Amino acid sequence: MTTQRQSIQEAAASKFADQDSYSADLQELITSWEDYWATWLALRDTTVAQARFLRALHDPESRIPIEFQNDWLTLEQQGHDLLHLLETTKLSNNRRSDLFHQAVETAISYQRQIRELLLKQQQNLGDLDPVTGLPNRRRLSQDLERELARIQRGAGACVAMIDLDHFKAFNDHHGHFAGDEALAAFAAFLQQSLRPYDGVYRYGGEEFVLLLPGMTGASASRCGSRLCAQLASTQFHLANGTPYALTMSMGITPLSANTSKDTALVLADRALYQAKTAGRNQAVFYQDTSAAGRGFVTS
C-alpha cells in the first residue's frame, strides 16, 4: 500500500516540478549563452563564460523530461558545433570575412532557437494547473476544438465531467493543504488508469474533465464505471500517513459534429448532476430528456 501511495502522489508532485525545472534549465542556458556571446563579441577571454555555458548544456541531462530530450540533444549538438565555429572565427580575427558573418548568423539563430523553446515552455506552464500538474480549462478548450475538428472528419469521442464526492467535507476535516494533496493524488490516479492519449484536465475546484478519443457511449460508460469502482477500492494516504478514501461521480456525453464544445460540457455536467442525485459514486451517460432542468446538489 505504501508503494501505491508513493507512486500516485510522487507522480502527481513530480510532473509539474519537472516542467518547472525544465523551464529553469532553459533560462540558465539562454543566460549563460548570452554571457558567452557578449564576451566573444567584446574580444575578451571566453574561458569562464564558455565553461558556464557548457555546464548549462550538460548538467541538466539526467533531469530533462523525456518529451523534451530530443530538443535538448539538438541544443547540445548545435551548441558544441557553434562553440567550435566561434573559436575558429576568433582565431582568424577578421570581422569582414565570410566566416565571421556565418558565425554571427549561426549564433543569432541558435539564440533565437533557445528563446523560442523557453517561450513555448512558459506558455505550456500557463496551461497547467499548479496543484495537480494537469492541463487547465484553457488547454481543455483548445483540445476540444481540435477533437471536434476530427469528429467533422468522421472520428468519434466522448467527454466526461467528474466531481469528487463530498470533497468539501474532506477539506473541512483534513484542511485545504491536505485537500490539495488529495487532488494531486486523484489526478495521478486518473492518468495512470486511462490510455496515454486520453485527456485529463482540472476544470476547477474538485471538478475534472476527461476527453476520450475514439470511445462510443457504451465504451465510455464502461470506462466510467470501471474508474468509479477502482477509485472506491483504492486507499490513499496523506503525507503524514493519514489514510483516506475518495469516490467520484461522473457524467458522460458524446461529442457531436452538431454540438459546440460549450454545449458538450453542459450536457456532461447535466449527466453529472444525474449521477449525484442517483446516489453518487457512479457514472451516468447523458440522456436528453429536455424537460429536466439542472438543480443544485452539494459535492
Residue pairs with C-beta under 8 A, 6 or more apart in sequence:
1 235
1 237
2 237
4 234
5 236
5 237
7 188
7 192
8 185
8 188
8 189
8 192
8 236
9 181
9 184
9 185
9 188
9 236
9 237
9 239
11 188
11 191
11 192
12 132
12 133
12 184
12 185
12 187
12 188
13 133
13 184
15 133
15 188
16 128
16 130
16 132
16 133
18 63
18 65
19 65
19 121
19 124
19 125
19 128
19 133
20 125
21 60
21 63
22 60
22 63
22 64
22 65
22 68
22 121
23 118
23 121
23 122
23 125
25 56
25 60
25 63
25 64
26 114
26 117
26 118
26 121
27 118
28 56
29 53
29 56
29 57
29 75
29 114
30 111
30 114
30 115
30 118
31 56
32 49
32 52
32 53
32 55
32 56
33 53
33 56
33 79
33 110
33 111
33 114
34 111
35 49
35 52
35 53
36 46
36 49
36 50
36 52
36 53
37 107
37 111
39 45
39 46
39 49
40 46
40 49
40 86
40 90
43 90
46 87
46 90
50 83
53 79
53 83
54 83
57 75
57 76
57 79
57 80
58 76
60 72
61 72
64 72
71 117
75 113
75 114
75 117
78 110
78 113
79 110
82 106
82 107
82 110
85 102
85 103
85 106
86 103
86 107
88 99
89 97
89 99
89 100
89 103
92 99
92 100
94 100
126 138
127 135
127 136
127 138
127 139
128 134
128 135
128 136
128 139
129 135
129 136
129 202
131 180
131 183
131 184
131 202
132 183
132 184
132 186
132 187
132 202
133 184
133 187
134 187
134 191
134 200
134 201
134 202
134 208
135 143
135 199
135 200
135 201
135 202
136 201
136 202
137 201
137 202
137 203
137 204
139 201
140 199
140 201
140 203
140 209
140 211
141 261
143 199
143 201
143 211
144 159
144 211
144 255
144 261
144 264
144 265
145 261
147 155
147 157
147 211
147 213
147 255
148 255
148 257
148 260
148 261
150 157
150 213
151 157
151 255
151 256
151 257
152 257
155 213
155 214
156 213
156 214
156 215
156 216
156 254
156 255
157 211
157 212
157 213
157 214
157 215
157 254
157 255
158 212
158 215
158 216
158 217
158 220
158 252
158 253
158 254
158 255
159 209
159 210
159 211
159 212
159 252
159 253
159 254
159 255
159 264
159 265
159 268
160 209
160 210
160 212
160 220
160 224
160 250
160 251
160 252
160 253
160 268
160 283
161 203
161 207
161 208
161 209
161 250
161 251
161 265
161 268
161 269
161 271
161 272
162 190
162 207
162 208
162 209
162 210
162 248
162 249
162 250
162 272
163 206
163 207
163 208
163 248
163 249
163 250
163 272
163 276
163 299
164 170
164 182
164 183
164 186
164 206
164 246
164 247
164 248
164 299
165 246
165 247
165 248
165 249
165 276
165 280
165 281
165 299
166 247
166 280
166 299
167 179
167 182
167 205
167 206
167 299
168 298
168 299
170 178
170 179
170 182
170 244
170 246
171 178
171 179
174 182
174 238
174 242
174 244
178 238
178 242
181 238
181 239
182 236
182 238
182 244
182 246
183 202
183 206
185 236
186 208
186 231
186 246
186 248
187 200
187 202
187 208
189 231
189 234
190 200
190 208
190 210
190 227
191 200
193 227
193 230
194 200
194 210
194 212
194 223
194 227
197 213
198 210
198 211
198 212
198 213
199 209
199 210
199 211
199 212
199 213
200 208
200 209
200 210
200 211
201 208
201 209
201 210
201 211
202 208
203 209
206 299
209 265
209 268
212 220
212 223
215 223
216 254
217 252
217 254
217 285
220 252
220 254
220 285
221 252
221 283
221 285
224 250
224 252
224 283
224 285
225 282
225 283
227 248
227 250
227 283
228 247
228 248
228 249
228 250
228 281
228 282
228 283
231 246
231 247
231 248
232 245
232 246
232 247
232 281
234 245
234 246
235 243
235 244
235 245
236 243
236 244
236 245
236 246
237 243
237 244
238 244
247 280
247 281
248 281
249 272
249 275
249 276
249 280
249 281
249 282
249 283
249 284
250 271
250 272
250 275
250 282
250 283
250 284
251 267
251 268
251 269
251 270
251 271
251 272
251 273
251 274
251 275
251 283
251 284
251 286
252 268
252 271
252 283
252 284
252 285
252 286
253 264
253 267
253 268
253 270
253 271
253 285
253 286
255 264
256 264
259 267
267 286
267 288
268 286
269 294
270 286
270 292
270 294
271 284
271 285
271 286
271 287
272 284
273 294
273 295
273 297
274 284
274 286
275 282
275 283
275 284
276 297
277 295
277 297
278 284
